[in-house]
Amino acid sequence: MNTRRRNRLTVIVALLVGLGIATSLVMYALRSNIDLFYTPSEILYGKGEQHQKPEPGQRLRVGGMVMPGSVKRDPNTLAVSFKLYDGNGIISVSYVGILPDLFREGQGIVAQGVLEPGNLVNAKEVLAKHDENYTPPEIKNAMKVNPNEPQDGYHPAGSQS
């Protein structure tokens, strides 16, 4: 092989290796910015046929209904904690900041944050749905099981069972 061909081959191999390394670095960087959507029951019992559960420390978005009577506000700070439910599960969410104006008990919301041990989502952002006619399909399907109230023995204050 003559010198000119060897130089071309070296340049092409170097470009392909550089492109492969650059692609790997971009994919690795984007991996940490991907937020997967879960419902409370998918966090508790797993998602899909493999029942794959999110791991603590994973960034995610969780959508559900704010459980009536579960909103607890710290009077000295902007910290608030509440429970989210769908047809099959209940999880806790903590958030520090100003909640959206449409946030209220019984309202559908999406919280974006990090899953902590004990099925607690440490939310960095809370979004309240803006239209009564729209519900994300995942939440709508989960709520078909029990559309009026969460399971696990929840009963509104003052009711007897």
C-alpha positions, -999 to +999 in steps of 0.1 A: +000+000+000+014+033-010+018+063+014-011+083+000-036+054+005-023+047+040-027+084+049-063+084+036-071+052+054-056+067+086-077+098+083-109+079+076-104+055+105-096+085+128-128+103+116-149+072+123-134+067+157-140+103+165-176+102+153-182+071+174-168+087+205-188+119+199-220+100+194-214+080+226-208+111+246-239+128+233-260+097+240-246+095+275-253+132+282-289+129+269-295+098+290-294+119+321-319+144+307-346+118+297-376+120+320-399+090+317-436+093+325-451+071+351-484+068+369-484+060+407-493+024+401-465+020+376-440+033+402-453+008+427-459-023+406-438-017+375-444-006+339-450-028+309-450-065+305-417-068+324-430-048+353-399-026+352-399-003+382-380+030+383-350+031+406-344+056+434-324+085+420-341+083+386-355+114+371-391+110+360-425+125+356-454+112+375-490+121+367-521+114+388-548+130+409-541+149+441-556+129+470-582+149+489-570+157+524-533+149+517-519+184+510-497+195+539-480+229+537-452+241+559-463+275+573-428+289+574-415+279+540-428+271+505-425+234+512-456+213+504-462+175+504-492+157+490-502+123+477-509+113+441-532+085+432-545+067+402-568+037+400-543+013+417-517+031+436-508+060+459-474+077+461-461+107+481-447+139+465-427+167+481-422+201+465-406+234+475-418+263+455-450+281+444-476+258+432-496+265+400-529+284+405-549+254+393-534+231+419-560+217+443-571+185+459-588+162+434-570+179+405-549+161+379-513+171+380-479+161+366-449+163+389-414+162+375-385+153+398-364+125+412-376+093+428-364+089+463-364+056+484-398+048+498-417+058+466-413+095+474-410+119+444-389+150+452-405+173+426-386+201+410-417+212+390-454+207+394-478+212+365-516+214+368-538+205+339-554+236+324-585+221+309-612+198+324-615+179+291-578+168+288-563+140+308-531+122+297-540+088+282-520+069+308-539+086+337-572+082+319-566+044+315-555+040+351-585+059+364-610+037+345-604+011+372-616+034+401-625+069+388-639+084+420-615+077+448-582+060+455-579+025+468-560+013+498-589+021+522-590+058+516-622+074+528-630+111+529-631+128+563-663+122+581-674+091+561-680+058+577-673+024+562 
